[in-house]
Amino acid sequence: MFGEKACNLIKELSRCENVLPPYNTDMVKEVCAEIKQLDDLNRSNGAIVANESGLAVNSNPLYPTLRIGVTALKRNVRCLIAYHHNRLRILRTMRWEFGSVLPADIKVNMSSEEVEWFCQYSRNLAKYMRSIGEDGLNLGLDLRPPKSLYIEVRCLVDYGKFELSDGTVLLLKKDSRHYLPRTECEELITKVYRRL
């Protein structure tokens, strides 16, 4: 039955909602072969209908076959587009979740074209983030907006003097508490981890 394999592709993808199933190369090739077969059949039937110009187009016995063939071909193409579009949508979501490097178990499920698309998407996203502001802006840090711009920081080690971006100098001693801007704290945390 025409369109059955293409429909199976969509069903396979819908069973794994936010997980990327292995790319089904065989089924995609079969659907492409079916599209080619339908196109050839439609061309030959269309040529016969066009040559029999004496008959009205709608009364030609091949006309319903031609319409069904065109409809089946369009359905297969739409299913292939939907299959690939939804896989790319899942990959785009995973880029925001995992960053620019995907785990190996996910990469195994991708086709070579999807790997190339993912790398290009990551490059474009990184280029865009570098273009925002003076030092760039990492859009992947906080996917949800913070509830407050300041957070309470409790020093676990003697850090010494710490200068904020506005020029204020703080003395960070062990067990002292401070309210600092969230952006300063992220920078401070990375500095402390580098020291350890």
C-alpha positions in Angstrom: 0.0 0.0 0.0 1.4 3.4 -1.0 2.3 5.6 2.0 2.4 2.8 4.6 6.2 2.9 5.0 6.3 6.7 5.3 3.5 6.5 7.9 5.6 3.9 9.8 8.5 6.4 9.9 6.2 9.0 11.6 4.8 6.4 14.0 8.3 5.3 15.0 9.4 8.9 15.8 6.2 9.6 17.7 6.8 6.6 20.0 10.0 8.2 21.2 8.7 11.6 22.1 11.8 13.5 23.4 14.3 10.8 22.7 16.2 10.5 19.4 15.6 7.1 18.0 18.2 5.6 15.6 18.0 7.1 12.1 16.1 4.6 9.9 18.2 4.8 6.8 16.6 1.7 5.2 13.1 2.9 5.7 13.9 6.4 4.4 15.5 4.8 1.3 12.5 2.6 0.7 10.2 5.7 0.9 12.4 7.5 -1.5 12.3 4.5 -3.9 8.5 4.5 -3.6 8.4 8.2 -4.4 10.5 7.6 -7.5 8.3 4.7 -8.5 5.1 6.8 -8.0 6.7 9.7 -10.0 7.5 7.4 -12.9 4.0 5.9 -12.8 2.4 9.3 -12.7 4.5 10.5 -15.6 3.6 7.6 -17.8 -0.1 7.9 -16.9 0.0 11.6 -17.4 1.6 11.2 -20.8 -1.2 8.8 -21.8 -3.9 11.1 -20.6 -2.3 14.0 -22.4 -2.0 12.0 -25.7 -5.7 11.1 -25.6 -6.7 14.7 -25.9 -9.9 13.7 -27.7 -11.4 12.5 -24.4 -12.3 14.9 -21.6 -9.7 14.8 -18.9 -12.2 13.9 -16.1 -13.7 11.0 -18.1 -10.4 9.3 -18.9 -10.2 6.0 -17.1 -6.6 6.7 -16.0 -7.5 10.0 -14.4 -8.5 8.5 -11.0 -5.3 6.5 -11.0 -3.3 9.6 -11.8 -5.0 11.5 -8.9 -4.4 8.8 -6.4 -0.7 8.5 -7.5 -0.1 12.2 -7.1 -1.8 12.2 -3.7 0.2 9.2 -2.5 3.4 10.9 -3.8 2.6 14.1 -1.9 1.8 12.2 1.2 5.1 10.4 1.2 7.0 13.6 0.7 5.1 15.3 3.5 5.9 12.3 5.8 9.6 12.4 5.0 9.7 16.2 5.6 7.9 15.7 8.9 10.2 12.9 9.9 13.3 15.0 9.3 11.9 18.2 10.7 10.9 16.5 14.0 14.4 14.9 14.3 16.0 18.3 13.8 13.6 19.8 16.4 14.7 17.1 18.9 18.4 17.8 18.1 17.8 21.6 18.6 16.3 20.9 22.0 19.3 18.6 22.9 21.7 21.4 21.9 20.2 23.6 24.6 20.2 20.8 27.1 23.6 19.2 26.6 25.6 22.0 25.0 27.7 21.7 21.8 28.9 18.2 22.6 26.3 15.4 22.6 26.7 12.2 24.5 28.0 9.2 22.5 24.8 7.3 22.8 22.9 10.1 21.1 25.4 10.6 18.4 25.2 6.9 17.4 21.5 7.5 16.5 22.2 10.4 14.2 22.8 10.3 10.4 25.9 12.0 9.0 23.8 14.8 7.7 22.3 15.4 11.1 25.8 15.4 12.7 26.8 18.0 10.1 23.6 20.1 10.8 24.2 19.9 14.5 27.8 21.1 14.2 26.7 24.0 11.9 23.8 24.9 14.3 26.3 25.0 17.2 28.7 27.1 15.3 26.0 29.6 14.3 24.7 29.8 17.9 28.2 30.3 19.3 28.9 33.0 16.7 25.6 34.8 17.6 26.3 34.6 21.4 29.8 36.1 20.8 28.3 38.9 18.9 26.1 40.1 21.8 27.7 42.7 24.0 31.4 43.3 24.6 32.3 39.9 26.0 29.4 38.0 24.4 26.5 36.4 26.2 26.1 32.7 27.0 22.4 32.0 26.4 22.8 28.5 27.6 23.6 29.4 31.2 20.1 30.1 32.5 17.3 28.7 30.4 14.9 30.1 32.9 15.1 33.7 34.0 16.4 34.1 37.6 13.9 34.9 40.4 16.3 37.6 41.7 19.3 39.5 40.4 21.1 39.1 43.7 21.9 35.9 45.6 23.3 35.3 49.0 26.8 33.9 49.1 28.4 32.2 52.0 32.2 31.9 51.8 33.5 28.4 52.5 37.2 29.4 52.2 39.2 32.6 52.8 39.3 34.1 49.3 40.6 37.5 50.1 39.7 40.7 48.2 37.2 40.4 45.4 36.5 43.4 43.1 33.0 43.6 41.5 32.5 45.0 38.0 31.3 48.3 39.5 34.6 48.8 41.3 33.4 47.8 44.8 36.0 45.7 46.7 34.8 43.0 49.1 36.8 41.0 51.6 35.6 37.4 51.4 36.5 35.6 54.6 35.5 32.1 55.6 31.9 31.9 56.9 31.0 35.5 55.9 27.8 36.2 54.0 27.3 38.7 51.2 24.6 39.6 48.7 26.2 39.7 45.3 24.9 40.1 41.7 24.2 36.7 40.1 26.7 37.4 37.2 29.5 38.2 39.7 28.8 35.0 41.6 29.1 32.8 38.5 32.5 34.4 37.7 33.6 34.0 41.3 32.6 30.3 41.4 34.7 29.6 38.3 37.7 31.4 39.8 37.4 29.5 43.0 37.3 26.1 41.2 40.3 27.1 39.2 42.3 27.7 42.4 41.3 24.3 43.8 
